[in-house]
């Protein structure tokens, strides 16, 4: 079957279902039977036009900061003024070019944001969306597996816990992801996104997705019990900073990780059906850092690592894979065990020891380098571990076999729990605030900015640490704080 025939076969059921109720179905079926070669040819021409247009429109992460800023503003203006069903093809293409505000400055364009679409400090820290080339490579890896992930009704129930603007979801659609296996009918997505701006951008392009604009912690507290053991697929490039105040929204004692990526990965993977698939793009420290041994153990007890790849942090020409992030990330492919092992599978001991890439050096997709690399391009000072290479996709691999003799224990059943509302007020202090309180509030805002830099792995945080800790120690000795038992929350 040709590619255009595959696409037509995917479109035909939706076309038929969209017909008005009074339209005679037998007439439609006869028309398709007579005209199918012509219809497939028209689909092929559309695919060719789409491919040609896409080849001349470089991925957003390859643009300059100025070009990204301009395109972001254009996309936001369209979403703010046009209904999704009224957008032209060119307007949709512009909206799909939205790349978020991670690594960009918004101070000079604050007056150009449409009402209700002003990026928050969260956006500046966390909006480093999955590069298009990585999202498409993940789709190439996952799409051939969809039929095996479908339920008895042919539906793959998929989840994206940090959907952003939906690059991973979009890559999983046609024409890239075509499934002709009779076991597969469709993929139904549920998605969560904390950023209001990103959620609105995604909803404008994918109204078919069940989208929750809230923190994952709140979603898990309210909905995890309903979704546990129903999902066949989880895809995510979660935030990499600390969970901060959002951790208060999920009180489940088994998921109290401080790092966002660890929480997102563990909490989401535990919703999968047995043998369900989870693909995560996370910081490289998880697989190799000695300090993450306990975390690796917790995940390995419930999930099997089929394969992992370490992506380049920059190209051979010095461009960051994630613009402005300067980080090394791994793509991990997990299979849910359907329960929990009493102890780590002996075949996974080398992973537990942080030696995955020592055993699989070919899965590092570039050349490793350490801080202060003498071979750095002019004007590019490397401040941390890095991997240099030109990513073009994942190489062929053989999935690691699952332990067949390991005894599995049942996982505890989730229950819906009340959500503690978190309000983070960074507004100006009230007019009647005392001098001591004003100083404390100002210090709180400084701490907030410091934590934002830490979450973004910004080296400027190192310079702020000594003075900030001294200021916090001085705060402990103020009469106002002592009057509240030394507890700033009571104050």
C-alpha positions as CSV (number, residue, x, y, z in Angstrom):
1,X,0.0,0.0,0.0
2,X,1.4,3.4,-1.0
3,X,1.8,6.2,1.5
4,X,-1.0,8.2,-0.1
5,X,-3.3,5.2,0.1
6,X,-2.5,4.8,3.8
7,X,-3.3,8.4,4.4
8,X,-6.6,8.1,2.5
9,X,-7.5,5.0,4.5
10,X,-6.9,7.0,7.7
11,X,-9.0,10.0,6.5
12,X,-11.9,8.0,5.1
13,X,-13.7,7.0,8.3
14,X,-13.5,10.5,9.6
15,X,-14.8,11.9,6.3
16,X,-17.7,9.4,6.4
17,X,-18.6,10.2,10.0
18,X,-18.7,14.0,9.3
19,X,-21.4,13.7,6.6
20,X,-24.8,15.2,7.5
21,X,-27.3,12.7,8.9
22,X,-29.6,13.0,5.9
23,X,-26.8,12.2,3.3
24,X,-27.3,8.7,2.0
25,X,-24.3,6.5,3.0
26,X,-24.7,3.9,0.2
27,X,-24.3,6.7,-2.3
28,X,-21.1,8.0,-0.6
29,X,-19.7,4.4,-0.4
30,X,-20.4,3.9,-4.1
31,X,-18.7,7.3,-4.9
32,X,-15.6,6.4,-3.0
33,X,-15.4,3.0,-4.7
34,X,-15.6,4.5,-8.1
35,X,-13.3,7.5,-7.5
36,X,-10.8,6.0,-5.1
37,X,-7.8,6.1,-7.4
38,X,-8.5,9.8,-8.1
39,X,-9.1,10.6,-4.4
40,X,-5.8,8.9,-3.5
41,X,-4.0,10.9,-6.2
42,X,-5.4,14.1,-4.7
43,X,-4.2,13.1,-1.2
44,X,-0.8,12.4,-2.7
45,X,-0.6,15.8,-4.3
46,X,-1.6,17.4,-0.9
47,X,1.2,15.4,0.8
48,X,3.7,16.6,-1.8
49,X,2.7,20.2,-1.3
50,X,2.8,19.8,2.5
51,X,6.3,18.3,2.3
52,X,7.6,21.0,-0.1
53,X,6.2,23.8,2.2
54,X,7.7,22.2,5.3
55,X,11.1,21.8,3.8
56,X,11.5,25.5,3.3
57,X,10.2,26.4,6.8
58,X,13.0,25.6,9.2
59,X,12.2,24.3,12.7
60,X,11.6,27.2,15.2
61,X,14.6,26.1,17.4
62,X,16.9,27.0,14.5
63,X,15.7,30.6,14.3
64,X,17.4,33.6,15.8
65,X,16.0,35.1,19.0
66,X,14.5,38.0,17.1
67,X,12.8,35.7,14.6
68,X,11.4,33.5,17.4
69,X,10.1,36.6,19.2
70,X,8.4,37.9,16.1
71,X,6.8,34.6,15.2
72,X,5.6,34.1,18.8
73,X,3.8,37.4,18.8
74,X,2.2,36.7,15.4
75,X,1.0,33.3,16.7
76,X,-0.4,34.8,19.9
77,X,-2.2,37.6,17.9
78,X,-3.9,35.0,15.7
79,X,-5.0,32.8,18.6
80,X,-6.4,35.9,20.5
81,X,-8.4,37.1,17.5
82,X,-9.4,34.0,15.5
83,X,-11.5,31.0,16.3
84,X,-9.7,27.7,15.4
85,X,-12.4,26.8,12.8
86,X,-11.9,30.2,11.1
87,X,-8.1,30.1,10.7
88,X,-6.7,29.8,7.2
89,X,-3.9,27.3,6.4
90,X,-1.3,30.1,6.6
91,X,-2.6,31.2,10.0
92,X,-2.4,27.6,11.3
93,X,1.2,27.4,10.0
94,X,2.1,30.6,11.9
95,X,0.5,29.3,15.1
96,X,2.4,26.0,14.8
97,X,5.6,28.1,14.7
98,X,5.1,29.3,18.3
99,X,8.2,28.2,20.2
100,X,7.5,29.5,23.7
101,X,9.6,32.1,25.6
102,X,12.3,29.9,27.1
103,X,15.6,31.6,26.5
104,X,14.0,34.8,25.2
105,X,13.5,38.3,26.8
106,X,10.0,39.7,27.1
107,X,10.7,43.1,28.7
108,X,10.9,44.9,25.3
109,X,7.7,43.4,24.0
110,X,5.5,43.4,27.1
111,X,3.2,46.0,25.5
112,X,2.6,43.7,22.4
113,X,1.0,40.7,24.2
114,X,-2.7,40.2,23.6
115,X,-4.9,40.4,26.8
116,X,-4.9,37.0,28.5
117,X,-1.8,35.8,26.8
118,X,1.0,37.4,28.8
119,X,3.8,34.9,29.6
120,X,4.5,34.3,33.2
121,X,7.9,33.9,35.0
122,X,7.1,30.2,34.8
123,X,7.2,30.5,31.0
124,X,10.6,32.1,30.9
125,X,12.0,29.3,33.0
126,X,10.3,26.2,31.7
127,X,9.2,26.8,28.1
128,X,11.9,24.9,26.4
129,X,9.8,22.8,24.1
130,X,10.8,19.5,22.6
131,X,12.8,20.3,19.4
132,X,10.8,19.3,16.3
133,X,13.5,16.9,15.1
134,X,13.4,15.1,18.5
135,X,9.6,14.9,18.6
136,X,9.5,13.4,15.1
137,X,12.2,10.9,16.0
138,X,10.2,9.8,19.0
139,X,7.2,9.4,16.8
140,X,9.2,7.3,14.4
141,X,10.1,5.1,17.3
142,X,6.6,4.8,18.9
143,X,4.3,4.7,15.8
144,X,5.2,1.1,14.8
145,X,4.3,0.0,18.3
146,X,0.8,1.6,18.5
147,X,-1.2,-1.5,17.4
148,X,0.3,-3.4,20.3
149,X,-0.7,-0.7,22.7
150,X,-4.4,-0.5,21.6
151,X,-7.2,-1.8,23.8
152,X,-9.8,-4.3,22.7
153,X,-11.7,-1.5,21.1
154,X,-8.6,-0.6,19.0
155,X,-8.1,2.7,20.8
156,X,-4.7,3.7,22.3
157,X,-5.3,5.9,25.3
158,X,-2.4,8.3,25.5
159,X,-1.3,10.9,28.0
160,X,0.9,13.9,27.8
161,X,1.5,15.4,31.3
162,X,3.3,18.5,30.1
163,X,2.0,19.1,26.7
164,X,3.3,22.6,26.1
165,X,2.2,23.5,22.5
166,X,1.9,19.8,21.6
167,X,4.9,19.0,19.5
168,X,5.0,15.4,20.7
169,X,1.2,15.0,20.1
170,X,1.4,16.6,16.7
171,X,4.3,14.4,15.6
172,X,2.2,11.3,16.4
173,X,-0.4,12.2,13.8
174,X,-0.5,11.7,10.0
175,X,1.2,11.7,7.6
176,X,4.2,10.7,9.7
177,X,2.3,8.2,11.9
178,X,0.3,5.9,9.8
179,X,-1.0,2.6,11.2
180,X,-2.6,0.0,8.9
181,X,-2.7,-2.8,11.5
182,X,-6.4,-4.0,11.9
183,X,-5.9,-4.0,15.7
184,X,-5.5,-0.2,15.7
185,X,-8.4,2.3,15.3
186,X,-7.2,5.6,16.8
187,X,-5.2,7.4,19.5
188,X,-7.2,9.4,22.1
189,X,-5.1,12.0,23.9
190,X,-5.5,13.4,27.4
191,X,-3.1,16.3,28.2
192,X,-2.1,18.6,31.1
193,X,-0.4,22.0,30.8
194,X,0.3,24.4,33.6
195,X,1.1,27.5,31.5
196,X,-2.1,29.3,30.6
197,X,-0.5,30.7,27.4
198,X,0.8,27.3,26.2
199,X,-2.5,25.7,27.0
200,X,-4.4,28.2,24.9
201,X,-2.0,27.9,22.0
202,X,-2.4,24.1,22.1
203,X,-6.2,24.1,22.5
204,X,-6.5,26.4,19.5
205,X,-4.8,23.8,17.3
206,X,-6.0,20.6,18.9
207,X,-9.6,21.0,20.2
208,X,-10.0,17.2,19.9
209,X,-7.6,16.6,22.8
210,X,-9.0,16.4,26.4
211,X,-6.9,19.2,27.9
212,X,-6.6,20.2,31.5
213,X,-5.0,23.6,32.2
214,X,-3.6,23.0,35.7
215,X,-0.6,21.6,37.5
216,X,0.1,17.9,37.1
217,X,-0.1,17.7,40.9
218,X,-3.7,18.9,40.9
219,X,-4.6,16.7,38.0
220,X,-3.2,13.6,39.7
221,X,-5.0,14.4,43.0
222,X,-8.3,14.7,41.2
223,X,-8.0,12.2,38.3
224,X,-5.3,9.6,38.8
225,X,-7.7,7.2,40.4
226,X,-9.9,7.2,37.3
227,X,-7.0,6.8,34.8
228,X,-4.8,4.3,36.7
229,X,-4.4,1.1,34.7
230,X,-6.1,2.5,31.6
231,X,-3.3,4.3,29.6
232,X,-1.4,2.5,26.9
233,X,1.0,5.3,26.1
234,X,2.7,8.3,28.0
235,X,5.0,10.8,26.2
236,X,6.6,13.7,28.0
237,X,9.3,16.2,28.1
238,X,8.6,17.4,31.7
239,X,10.0,20.5,33.4
240,X,13.4,20.1,34.9
241,X,13.3,22.4,37.9
242,X,12.0,22.0,41.4
243,X,8.3,21.3,42.1
244,X,8.2,24.1,44.6
245,X,4.8,25.0,46.0
246,X,2.9,22.7,43.6
247,X,4.1,19.7,45.6
248,X,1.5,20.7,48.2
249,X,-1.2,19.8,45.7
250,X,-0.4,16.1,45.7
251,X,-0.1,14.6,49.1
252,X,0.4,11.0,48.0
253,X,3.2,9.8,50.2
254,X,4.8,7.7,47.5
255,X,5.5,10.6,45.2
256,X,7.3,13.3,47.2
257,X,10.2,13.9,44.8
258,X,11.5,17.4,44.8
259,X,12.6,17.4,41.1
260,X,9.8,18.0,38.7
261,X,11.0,15.5,36.1
262,X,11.2,12.7,38.7
263,X,7.7,13.4,39.9
264,X,6.3,13.6,36.4
265,X,8.0,10.4,35.3
266,X,7.1,8.2,38.3
267,X,3.6,9.5,38.7
268,X,2.7,9.2,35.0
269,X,4.3,5.8,34.4
270,X,2.3,4.3,37.3
271,X,-0.9,5.0,35.3
272,X,0.1,2.6,32.5
273,X,-1.5,-0.7,31.8
274,X,0.9,-3.7,32.1
275,X,3.4,-3.5,29.2
276,X,2.2,0.0,28.5
277,X,4.8,2.3,26.9
278,X,6.3,5.5,28.4
279,X,8.8,7.7,26.7
280,X,10.4,10.6,28.6
281,X,12.9,13.3,27.7
282,X,14.7,14.0,31.0
283,X,18.1,15.4,32.3
284,X,21.1,13.1,31.8
285,X,21.8,13.0,35.6
286,X,19.0,10.4,36.2
287,X,20.8,7.6,34.4
288,X,24.4,8.3,35.5
289,X,24.3,10.4,38.6
290,X,25.4,8.6,41.8
291,X,23.0,10.8,43.8
292,X,20.0,9.4,41.8
293,X,20.6,5.7,42.7
294,X,17.5,5.5,45.0
295,X,15.3,7.2,42.4
296,X,16.5,4.8,39.7
297,X,15.7,1.9,42.0
298,X,12.1,3.2,42.6
299,X,11.5,3.4,38.9
300,X,13.1,0.1,38.0
301,X,11.1,-1.8,40.5
302,X,7.9,-0.9,38.6
303,X,9.1,-0.4,35.1
304,X,11.5,-2.0,32.6
305,X,13.9,0.2,30.7
306,X,13.8,-1.0,27.0
307,X,16.4,1.5,25.7
308,X,17.9,4.9,26.4
309,X,19.7,7.4,24.2
310,X,21.7,10.4,25.2
311,X,21.1,13.3,22.8
312,X,23.6,15.9,21.7
313,X,23.4,19.2,23.7
314,X,24.8,21.1,20.7
315,X,25.5,20.5,17.0
316,X,29.0,20.4,15.5
317,X,28.5,24.0,14.5
318,X,27.9,25.1,18.1
319,X,24.0,25.5,18.1
320,X,22.1,24.3,21.1
321,X,19.6,21.5,20.6
322,X,17.3,23.2,23.1
323,X,17.9,26.9,22.3
324,X,19.3,28.7,25.4
325,X,19.1,25.6,27.7
326,X,22.7,24.3,27.4
327,X,21.6,20.9,28.9
328,X,22.3,17.3,28.1
329,X,19.1,15.1,28.0
330,X,18.3,11.5,27.6
331,X,15.4,9.8,25.9
332,X,14.2,6.9,28.0
333,X,11.8,4.2,26.8
334,X,9.9,2.3,29.6
335,X,7.6,-0.6,29.7
336,X,5.3,-0.9,32.7
337,X,5.7,-4.2,34.6
338,X,2.1,-4.2,35.8
339,X,3.2,-4.3,39.4
340,X,6.3,-4.0,41.6
341,X,9.3,-6.2,42.1
342,X,10.5,-7.1,45.6
343,X,14.0,-6.3,44.5
344,X,15.7,-4.9,41.4
345,X,16.0,-7.4,38.6
346,X,19.7,-8.7,38.5
347,X,19.7,-7.8,34.8
348,X,19.1,-4.2,35.7
349,X,21.9,-3.9,38.3
350,X,24.2,-2.0,35.9
351,X,21.4,0.5,35.3
352,X,21.0,0.9,39.0
353,X,24.8,1.5,39.3
354,X,24.6,4.3,36.8
355,X,26.5,2.4,34.1
356,X,23.9,2.2,31.3
357,X,26.0,4.2,28.8
358,X,29.1,2.3,29.8
359,X,27.3,-0.9,28.7
360,X,25.8,0.9,25.6
361,X,28.3,3.6,24.5
362,X,26.8,3.6,21.0
363,X,23.6,5.1,22.6
364,X,25.4,8.3,23.3
365,X,24.6,10.2,20.0
366,X,27.7,12.4,19.9
367,X,31.1,13.1,21.5
368,X,31.2,13.7,25.2
369,X,33.1,16.7,26.7
370,X,33.6,18.1,30.2
371,X,33.4,21.6,31.6
372,X,35.9,24.1,30.1
373,X,36.5,22.1,26.9
374,X,39.5,23.6,25.1
375,X,37.9,22.7,21.7
376,X,34.9,25.0,22.2
377,X,34.0,27.3,19.3
378,X,35.2,30.9,19.6
379,X,33.0,32.9,22.0
380,X,31.3,29.7,23.4
381,X,32.4,29.0,27.0
382,X,31.2,25.6,28.1
383,X,30.3,25.6,31.8
384,X,29.3,21.9,32.2
385,X,29.3,18.4,30.7
386,X,28.2,18.4,27.1
387,X,27.7,16.1,24.1
388,X,28.5,17.4,20.6
389,X,26.8,15.8,17.6
390,X,24.3,16.3,14.8
391,X,21.1,14.5,15.7
392,X,19.2,12.9,12.8
393,X,17.2,10.3,14.6
394,X,17.6,7.2,16.7
395,X,19.7,4.3,15.4
396,X,18.3,0.8,15.1
397,X,18.3,-1.1,18.4
398,X,17.1,-4.3,20.1
399,X,14.9,-3.7,23.1
400,X,16.3,-5.1,26.3
401,X,14.4,-8.3,27.3
402,X,12.0,-8.2,30.3
403,X,12.7,-10.5,33.2
404,X,10.3,-13.4,32.9
405,X,10.9,-15.1,36.2
406,X,10.6,-12.0,38.5
407,X,7.8,-12.0,41.0
408,X,5.5,-9.0,40.6
409,X,3.5,-7.6,43.5
410,X,0.3,-5.5,42.9
411,X,0.5,-1.8,43.0
412,X,-1.6,0.1,45.5
413,X,-4.8,1.6,44.1
414,X,-5.0,5.3,43.8
415,X,-7.7,7.4,45.4
416,X,-8.9,10.9,44.6
417,X,-7.8,13.3,47.2
418,X,-8.6,16.9,48.0
419,X,-6.4,19.5,46.4
420,X,-4.7,22.2,48.5
421,X,-5.0,25.5,46.5
422,X,-1.6,27.2,46.1
423,X,-1.6,30.9,45.6
424,X,1.8,32.5,44.9
425,X,1.4,36.3,45.3
426,X,4.3,38.3,43.9
427,X,2.3,41.5,43.7
428,X,3.2,44.7,45.5
429,X,2.8,44.6,49.3
430,X,-0.2,46.3,50.9
431,X,0.1,50.0,51.8
432,X,-0.1,49.3,55.5
433,X,2.7,46.8,55.6
434,X,5.4,47.5,58.2
435,X,9.0,48.2,57.3
436,X,10.1,44.8,58.6
437,X,7.4,43.1,56.5
438,X,8.3,45.0,53.4
439,X,11.9,43.9,53.7
440,X,10.8,40.3,54.2
441,X,8.5,40.4,51.2
442,X,11.3,41.8,49.1
443,X,13.7,39.1,50.3
444,X,11.0,36.5,49.3
445,X,10.9,37.9,45.8
446,X,14.7,37.7,45.6
447,X,14.5,34.1,46.7
448,X,11.9,33.4,44.0
449,X,14.2,34.9,41.3
450,X,17.1,32.9,42.6
451,X,15.2,29.6,42.5
452,X,14.1,30.5,38.9
453,X,17.7,30.7,37.9
454,X,18.5,27.5,39.6
455,X,15.6,25.7,37.8
456,X,16.9,27.1,34.5
457,X,20.5,25.9,35.4
458,X,21.6,29.5,34.9
459,X,25.2,30.0,36.2
460,X,24.3,33.4,37.6
461,X,22.6,31.6,40.5
462,X,26.1,30.7,41.9
463,X,26.9,34.4,42.4
464,X,23.7,35.2,44.2
465,X,24.0,32.4,46.7
466,X,26.5,33.8,49.3
467,X,24.7,37.2,49.7
468,X,21.2,35.6,49.7
469,X,22.0,33.1,52.5
470,X,23.5,35.9,54.6
471,X,20.3,37.9,54.1
472,X,18.2,34.9,55.2
473,X,20.3,34.4,58.3
474,X,19.8,38.0,59.2
475,X,16.1,37.6,58.8
476,X,16.1,34.9,61.4
477,X,17.2,37.4,64.0
478,X,14.7,40.2,63.3
479,X,12.4,41.0,66.2
480,X,9.3,40.7,64.0
481,X,10.1,37.1,63.0
482,X,11.0,36.1,66.5
483,X,7.6,37.4,67.6
484,X,6.1,34.8,65.3
485,X,8.1,31.9,66.8
486,X,10.7,32.2,64.0
487,X,8.2,30.9,61.5
488,X,7.9,33.1,58.3
489,X,4.8,31.3,57.2
490,X,2.9,32.5,60.4
491,X,4.2,36.0,59.8
